[in-house]
Amino acid sequence: MSSALEQEALPDEGRAGPAADAVTVRPGTPQPLGARFRRGPDGVAGTNFALWAAGAESVEVCLFDESGAETRHPLTELTHEIWHGFVPGVLPGTRYGYRVHGRWDPWTGARWNPAKLLLDPYARAVDGDFLLPPEVYGHVRDWPEQHIADTVRDDRDSAPHVPKGVVVHDDVPGDEWEEDRRPKTPWADSVLYELHVRGFTKLHPDIPEELRGTYAGLAHPAAIGHLTRLGVTAVELLPVHQFAHEDHLLRRGLRNYWGYNSIGYFAPHAAYAASGTRGQQVGEFRRMVRALHDAGIEVILDVVYNHTAEANEMGPMLSLRGIDNRGYYRLAQDPRRYADYTGCGNTLHVVQPNVLRLITDSLRYWVTEMGVDGFRFDLAAALARSMHDVDMLSPFLAVIAQDPVLRRVKLIAEPWDVGMGGYQVGAFPPLWTEWNDRYRDTVRDFWRGAQHDVRDLGYRLSGSSDLYAWGGRRPQASVNFVTAHDGFTLRDLVSYEHKHNEANGEGNRDGTDDNRSWNCGTEGETDDPDVRALRRRQLRNLLTTLLLSTGVPMLVAGDELGRTQQGNNNGYCQDNALGWVDWSLAEDPEWRPLTELVSRLIAVRRAHPVLRRRAFFSGRPNGPDGLRDLAWFTSAGVEMTEGDWYAPAATLGMFLSGTDIPQRDERGLPVTDDSFLVLLHAGPEPVRFTLPAAPWARTYELLVDTAREDQEAAPGTAYEAGGEVELAGRAVWLLRAGR
């Protein structure tokens, strides 16, 4: 939607600004940062440019016409380290960048080089791609003495070889993101679905070909229909900030697929836009969010504020490095080098006020102007570091906690980084939810038969109170997952014991070797019907365990279809059919029942608050029936003793009482529910299980049996309490208790 001002002033799309000799740059304002199209006090339309560059000697804003011809305009005003100016006649669609002048002295961390055109950190849209020829490096890459190569300045002009920022008319109509139009799903009721915008839509046969791989493709009814049929409440999008491809991938003919290499924290990644890259991607992204909201689905962004695509001292000069290297990045004791807590070459210096401002301005923009509902922070421990150590009282966490916009959205931490002391699972403050890799590892180990006892499994199934029951945190602090984008797909988890990453071109050295997987007796794909049947059963076991556990479950796009990456556990550079969702599986009779099981389990979870508890179990008999809210049983049908938790076991019974749920409904009345018994058996042979007798229940009704390919036959089967049932080898039962 365009305002009256935009309709009046917008020229032919993409026309650059006027020539330098025809324009007088006005002082403009230092706030807000970035390029903001507006009308001056005298009615003249133009754009205000503002750039924080603390140590720079001068700054030029550079405008580009359709032929690529450049005009430069000096920003002569300097206010609180912000260079600014208003350039009349610069309208939406204009492409621009900055040249920043200053000292070149890498030995002290100073790396200014005006030969390099720099992307505005606040650019709302980016036109073009980063291909990284030698001209985009601030130093001479082929200098013969490699130990000082990064200290020799390269004076070749990078402008013809780098993308440009685009001036965007970014006013949003006043009612665009009103609170009552957002789904606002409570954490306890959430089911997350991690997906890649391009990979999820690229092969979907019901999405028009011109929309596949784009934001518009994800907004298409065919894509949204799959999400609503599953019943997920939120999509967690792999990075959609503008990102760049690494040089080592481009040299091997590959590209960065996942996008964890950000360079523009305000710009939707241009390659995912069907409508154009001269600002149209902004509106397309907003329309995608609106379509998902209308379907009751929240949008959570996976964001990468811990490092940028400029990498280490041998990396390209694309933006922050050339604006103020010492101000934006953490430098090592030798200022030529970078402190690297991310494994990606550099770490943003979040303790610096203007770096912290960049991040929080970006977060607020995506909430207030783009409509998103939350964020998953990649390597969040790196953001929580003060000077060196991870500090839960760090400026970043303190600012988020008091920000009136950010403290009300969903915040998910990947609670680790690669630096010393970086593993922080369970340590983030109460406002935060965390990816729980302890859950992942424990559930994988149980179902592959590698767990000696069931102590850890009990904690993971019941919300991980050992990690999160402090400071007012609740079970929803744990994002439970078995797979994520990083690692094996679910199908590969039961098909491969070793990674097969040869397609990445790194000699199969990349990717983890700690997969905690089991191939069911045969490595890779097989035609053996028994092995294939066992693998499908293991998939059902893993998904059923995940969706019946207390906490917030996270699924990965395609796992419900039986998607495979052929054993590749590091598909970050596989922007091809290997990394995309294979929608032909949706019509395959071998895999269709798996999707139906996921839908059934999510529906059961949604219908029963005892499976979505907002408080931890007490394990005490508090309900009116005098039963514990959570009880654990051996296969003999008796409650487990302390010794049972330490004994070897492959079978566990979990009773969830619906009469003792510590929450009230909107009217203030107590919430009650059915009670359930979950039986998990990871052993290869069948086992006899005695169903707990009265007072726990009088009868039990079977709802799910993962030994069955088709769950339609399971519901309605009734059993007497106190009687024996036979669980097939490697199976889960979900039973509803009858009183």
N, C-alpha and C positions, 0 to 999 in steps of 0.2 A: 504494500500500500504506500502511495506517495503522498506527501503533504502538498499543500498549495504552492509552497515555496519551491519544492522540488519540481513540480509540474511546470512552473514558470521559468525556472532557471536552468533545468537540465538540458545540456546541448546534445548533439548527436553523440551516441554512446561512445565513451572512451576518448573523446577529444581532449588533448592535453591542454595545459594552460598557455597563456600568452608568452611571447618572447620576453626575455629579460629586459631589453631596452624599452619595452612598452609598459612596464609595470614598476610601480614604486611599492616596495614591501613596507607595509604598515607595522607598527609595533606589535599589534595583537596582544594576546594574553598568555601567561604561563600555564593557565588551567583551562580545560583539562589537557592532559598529555595526549599526544597523537595528532592526527589530522582530522579536524572537525569542520565540516562544511556549515556555513552560516551566512547571515546577512549582517554587514557592519552597521554602525549607528546611522550612516547616511544612506542606507538602503542598498549599498553595493554588495553583491553576492561574491563569495570567495571562500577560502579555506584558511583556518588558523592552524599553524604548525607549532608544536611544542615538543622539545626533546631534552630529556635530562642527560647531560654529558658533563660531569663535574670538572674533569681536568682538561677539557678541550680548550684549544686556543681560538677556534672559530668553527662555525657550522654553516653548511649550505644545504638548502633543500633543492633537489634536482627534479625537474618535471620532464616528462617524455611524451612526444606526440606519436602518431600512428606509425611513422617511419622509424621511430627510435631516436630521433633527434632530441638532444638534451638541452634544456635551459637551466641555468643555476641562479639561485636567489640567496644571497647571504642573509642569515638570521642574525641581526646585530643586537637584538635585545637579549639581556641575560638577567634573569631574576631567580635567585636562590638556586643557582646551578642549572637552571632550565633555559635553553635557548629557544626563542619564540619569535613569531612574526605572522602577520595576516597577509596573504597574497590574493589580491582581487582577481576575479575571473577564473579561479581554479574551482571547478565544479565536480560533482560526482562522476566517477568513471575515469578521472585523471590518474595516471600512473606516476609514482614518485619514489624517491629514495633520498638518503642523506650522504653527504661527504663531510667527514669530521676531521679537522686539522689539529695536529698536536705533535708531541715528541715521539720519535721512534727510538725506544731504548728498552728492548726486551729484558735487559739485565736488571732493570728496576720494575718490570711489569708494564711499562708504557708501550703500547702497540698502535698508536694512531697512524693511519695511512690514508690520505685523502684520495689516492688513486682507486680506492675500493668503494663501490657504491654499497650502502648499508641499508638493510631492511629496517623500517621503523618498528620498534618493539611493540608499539600500540596499533599497528596497521590492522584494520578491520577486514581486509581482503587482500589476497596476493594473486598476482597474475604472472604465470610462468612457472618453471620448474628449476630445481637446483641440480645441475649436471656436473659441477665441480671440475672445470678445466683449470689449468695452472694459473690463469689470470685471476681467479677468485681467492687465491691464497695471499695473505699479507706478506709472506716471506718467499724467497726464491727456493722453490722446491728442489730444483736440480743443482743446487750449490755443491761443489765437489767435496767440501769438508762438512760431512753430515753432522758432526757433533756441534756445529754452530750454524747449521742451515737455517734454523728458525730465527736467527738474529739478523739476517741479511734481507733488507726490505725489497719487495717486488713493486716496481713503479708502473706496471702495466695496468691499464684501465680495465676494471672488471664489469663496467656497466652493460656492455653488450651480452654478457654471459650469465647474468643473475636475474631472478624475478624482481618485480617491482611491487611496492605497496599500491593499493588502489583507494582513492578517496571514496568514501561511502556515505550516503545519506542515511544515517543510522537512527533517526528518530523512530520510536515505536509508538503506535497509537496508544492512548492512555489506558484502554481496557485490555490490551493485548495479553498481558500475563496476570490478570487479576487472580488473587489467591484462590477464589472459589472455583476457578476453572482448572486448577491443577488437581491431579488425582489425590495427592497428599496421603498416600497409603502408609499406615503406621508401620514402623520397623518390624514389629512382631508378625504382621500379616504379609510381609513382603516375600516374594520369590524372584530372585534375580536371574537374568539370562544374559550372559556375556556374549556379545556378537561383534563382528567386524562389518562395518557398513558395506564395504565393497564385497567381501567374501560371502556375506549372507545373501546378497541379492544377485550376484553376478551370473549364476546359472539357473535362476528361478524361471521355469518355463512360462509362468503366468504373468510375469512382469514384462512389459514391453521392452524390447531389446535396447532401445535408446535410453532407458531408465535404469538398466541393470548396473550395479556397482556404484550407485549414487544415493544421495539423500532422498531424492524423489522416489527412487526405487524402494527404499525402506518405508516411505510413506504410502506406498501403493497398497490397496486393499488385500492383494494376495500375500504380501509380507506380513501385514498386520493381522490378517486372518489366521495365519499359523500361530502367531503369538497368543492371540485370544483363545484359540482352540486349546492350546497347552494350558492356559490359565496363569502365565507369568504376570507379575505386576510391574516389573521394571526391566528395561534393557540397559545393560552396562556396555557402552560403546568403547571399543578399543580406540586409541587416540585419534581425534578428529581435528586437533590443532594443526596448523600448517607445519609440515615436517619436511626434512630433506633426506636424500639417499646418501649413504656412506660411500666414500670413494672406493673402498675395497670391494664393495658389492657391484658398483657400476663397472669396474674393470673386469669382473667376472660375468658380466651380462645379466646381473640380478638387480633387484630393487628392494628397498626396505618396504616390507608389507605391513607389519604390525603398526609402525608409525611411532615407536618410542624414540624419536629423534627430533624433537620439536624445535622450531625456530620462530614461530609466530603464535603467541599465546592468546591473541584475540581473533585470529582469522580461521574460519572453517577451511579444512584442507581442500584446496581448489580442485584436485583431481577427482574428488567425489561429487562434483557438481555437474548436473545435466544441463543446467540453464545458462551457463557461461561463467567466466572468471573475472569479470570486470565489476564485481560487486553483487552480481546476481546470486552468488553462492550464499550470501547472508540471508536473503529472503527464502531461498530454497531450504536452508537449514531450519529456519523458523517454521516454515510450513510443515516440515517433517515432524518437529516437536509438537505442533498443534495437532496433527493427525494422530500421533501416538497418545497424546493427552485425551483426545476425544474417545479413544478406545480404552481409556482407563489405565494406560501404561505410562509410568514415569520414565524419564530419560536421565541416566547417570553417565557422566563422562569420565573416562580413564585419562588422567592428566599427568603430565611429565614436567614438573617444575624443579626437579632436582638437578637436571643438566640440560644442555642444549646441543644442537647439531654441530656446533663449532669444534667439538672434541678437544684434544689436548693441544699443546703448543705447535704441533705439526698439522693441525687441522685448518680448515678454510676460514676466511674472514667474511662473515655473512651479515653480522648485526652487532651484538653486544661487545664482541672483542674489539671492534673498531670504534665503538662509541665511548666506552670507558672500561677497559679490560680489568683494571684494578678495582673498579667500583662494583662490577657485576659478578666477578668470579672469585672463588677462594683460591689464593695462590699458595704455593708451597714455600718452604724456607728459602729456596732458590726461586726468586720471583719469575724466572723464565718458565717455571713449571707450574702445574696446577695440582691442587689438592683434589684427589679423586676418590670420593666415597661412593661412587656410583658404578664404577667399572666401565664408564663411557668416556673417560678422558678429562672431564671437568665437573665441577660442582658449583651451582649458583650460590652466591654468598648471601643467604637469606637473612643473616643478622643485619646486613646493611639496610637502612630504612627505605631507600629508594628501590632496592630489589624486593623487599617485602611489599612495598607499595605496588610494584609491577604485578606481583602474584595476586594480591588481594583485589586490585582493580580488575584484573582478568577474571577472577572468580566471580566477582559481583556482576561484571558485564554478562557472563554466560547465564547467570541466574535472572537478572532483571531485564535484559534486552534480548536474550536468546531463548529464555524460558526453561532452562534445564533445572532438574530437581535435586541434583547432588553430584558428588565427585568421588572417584576412587583415586587416591594419590599414590602414584608409582614411587617405590623406594621412599616412603614417608619418613623413615628414620633420618634420612639425609636432610630433610627440611626441619627436623626437630633438633638438629645439632646447634649448640650455641657457638663457642669458639672452636671446639674440637669434639667434645663428647655429646652424645645424645642427651638432651635435657627436656624433660616433660614440662618444664616451666620456660621453655624457649620463647623468643619473641613471636615466632610463627604461630605456635599453638595458643599463646596468650591473645594475639590479635584475632584469631579465628573465634576464640571463645567469647569475645566481647562484641564482635561485629554483628549488628542487628539483622543483616541479610544472611550472612554465611552460617551463623549458629543455628538457623532454622532449617537448613537443607540437610540432606543425607551426606555424611562424611565417612568415607571408608579409607582406612590406612592399609597399605602394604607395609606391615610393621617391621621392616628390616632394610638395611643397605649393606654394602660390601665392606664398610670400614670396621675398625676395631670397635667392639661393643655395639654393633649395629643391629643385632637380633633382639627385637623388643616386643615379641608377641605377648599380649596381655598387659602391656605397660602404658598404653595410651590413655588419656583422660576420659572421663565418663561421656563426654559429648561424642566420642568416636566409636565406630564399629571397625572391626579388623578382619582381614583375611586370616583364617585360622589354619595354618599349615599343619599344626598338630592334629587337627581333625583329619585332614587329607591323608597323612602318613598312617595314622592309626587304623582308619577304615580300610585303606589299601592292604595293610599288613594282615588284618583279620581275615579278609576274604581270600588272600593268597596263601593263608595257612602259616604265616611267619610270626604270629603273635603267640607268645608262650602262655600268657594268662589274659584275663579280660579286664584288669584294673583300669587301664587307660581307656578302653572302649566304653566303659560305663560313664566316665566323665564326658567323653565326646558325644555320646548319644543324648545326654541329659543337659547339654548346654555349656559344658566346659566351665563349671563353677570354680575349678581349681585355678583357672586363668583369669576369670572376669568377675568373680563375686567380691568386689571391693569397690569402695568409693561410690556406691550407688549404681554401679553398672548392672546390667541385666543380661539375660541370655542372648538378646539380639545384638550384643556386642560381638558375637561370634558369627562371621560369615563362613558357613560350612561349605566346603567344596571338596570334590574328589579329583576333578580335573579343572584346568584353566587353559587359557590360550598357550601358555608356556608349558610344554611337556607333551606327553602322549595324549591323543584323544581317548575317550573311554573305550572305544572298540580296540584301539591299539594297546591299551593297558592290559587287556586280556588276550592279546595276540602276539605280543613281543616281550622278550625279556631283555633285549639289547636295542639300543638306538640304531637307526639306519639313516644317517644324515648325509649320505654321500652327495645328494643333490645340492647341498649348500656349498660345495666346493672347498671345504676346509678339512678334507681328509677324515671325516667323521670324528674330529676332535672336539667339535662344539657340542653344546647340549650336555645335560647332566647324565651321569652314569647311575645315579641313585633314583631309579624309577619305581621301585617297590611294585613291580609288575610280575605277572605270571602268564605265560603263553598257553596254558592249558595243555601242555605236552608237545606242541609243535610250534616252531618259530615261523611267524608270518601267516599269510593266507593259505588256506588248505581247502580241499574238497571233501575231507573226511566228515561225514555227517555227525558223528558223535562229538568230535572236537568242536564243530560249529554250534551244535546244540548246547554244549557246556559253556561255550563263550557267551552265547545269548543269555543263558541263565545267570552267569556272573554279572553281565550288564544289568539284568533285572535286580540282582542282589544289591549292587552298588547304588543304583538309583533309588531303590526302595529304602535302603538304609539312610541315604541322604535326605529324602523327603519326609521321613518319619522322625528325624532327629530334631531336638530342640535347638533353636537358633535360627539364623537366616540362611536358607539354602541358595546356592548359586549353581545353575546349570550352564553348560557351554553349548553354543549354537552347533547343532548337528549331532551332538551326542545322542539325542533322542531318536535320531535317524540311523544310527550305526555308522557315522562318518569315520573314515580312516585317512591317515596321512602316510600310510605304508611304512609305519615305524619311524617316521621323522619326528623327533621330540623337540625340535627347535625350528619351527617353520617360519621364522621371522622374515625370511627373504623369499618365501615361496608365494609370490603373487601370481598364482596360476591354479589349475584345477586341483593340485595337491593341497593348497591352502583354502580353497573355496568350499562352501557347503555343496554337497552332491545331492540335488533335489530328486534325482531319479530313485533314490532310496525310499522316498516317501511313498512310492507306489509298489515297492518290492514287498511281496507277501512275507518274506523272511524277516523284514525289519519293521513293517507297519505295526505289529503288536507292541513293539517297544514304545513307539510314540503314544499309543493308546494307553499303555500302562502309566506313562508319565502324566498324561492328562487326568487319569483316574486318581492317581496319588495326590496331585495338586488339588483336585476337587475335594478329596477326603480331608486334606489338610485345611483347606479353606472353610469347610463345614464344621470343623471341630476345634474349638479353642484349646482343648487339652493338648493338642499338637502344636499350638502356637503360644505357649505360655509367655506371659510378660514378666514373670518373676521366677527365680530359681526354685527348684524343688527343695523341700525341707527334709524329706525322708521321715517325717514324724506323723503320727496318727492325729491329724487335726480336724478331719472332716466329721460330719454328723454320723457316719457309719463306723467311725473309729479306725478306719484303715489309713495306711500311709498314703501320702500323695504319690509316692514313687516306691516301688518294691522290685527286688531282683530275685529271680528264681533259677534254681538248677533244673536239670532235665527231670529230676525226681519230683518236681512240683513243690519243693520246699524253699523257703527264703534262704538266700545265701548267707553264709557266715563269713567272718573275717578270713578264715582259712581258705574258703572257697575262692576268694578273689585272687589268692596267690597260687592256687593249684592250676596245673595245665588244664585248659578248657577250650573247646571249640563251639560250645553251645551256651546260649544265654537267653533268659526270659526277662522281659521288662514290662511291668504292669504300671499303667498310667491311670490314676484315679481322676475321674471327671467330677467327683463330688467335692473336691477340695482345691478349687482354682482361685488363687488369691487376687481376684480382680472383680470389678463391678461393671455393669453395662451403663449406657448413657443415662438411664433413669436412676442409677445408684443401686440397682438390685444385684445380688450375687449372681455370678456366672456359673452355671453348672453344665455338665456335658456327659456324654457316654464315657465309660471307662474302656480301656483297650489293653490287650496283651500282645506284645510283639515278641516273636520267637525268632532267633537268629542262630543258624547252624552252619558253620563253615567247614565241618568235616566232610570227607568224600563219601562216607557211607551213611545210610539212613540211621536215624536215632529215634528211640521212643521217648516221648515227652509227656509227663503227667501234668495235665492242666490244673492250675491252682484251684482248690476246692473252696466251698463256702468258708468264711464270709466274703471272699474275693468275688465270687460269682456263682451263679447256679448253672448257667449255660454259656456257651461261647458260639459266636457266629463268625465264620471265616469270610473275610473280605478280600484278602490278597494272598496268593500262594505263588511265589516266584518259581516254583518247580513247573508251573504250567506255562505254556506258551501263550494261551488265550485266557485272560482273567474272567471272561464272561461266565465261565463255569464255576468260579470259586464262590461268589456271594450266595448266601442262603444255606450253605452247609453248616449244620448245627452239631455241637458236641456237648456232652454233659461234663460239668465241672468235676474234677477228680478222676476223670477217665484218661486213658492213654491215647495219644495220637502218634502217628509215625510221620516224622519230617524226612523228606528225601534228602539225600546228600546235597550240601551247598544250597540252602534255601532259606527264605524268610516267609513267615506267616504273620499276617495282621488279623487279629480276632477282636470282635466287639464283645465285651462282657455283658451278660444279661443278669439282672438282679432278681 
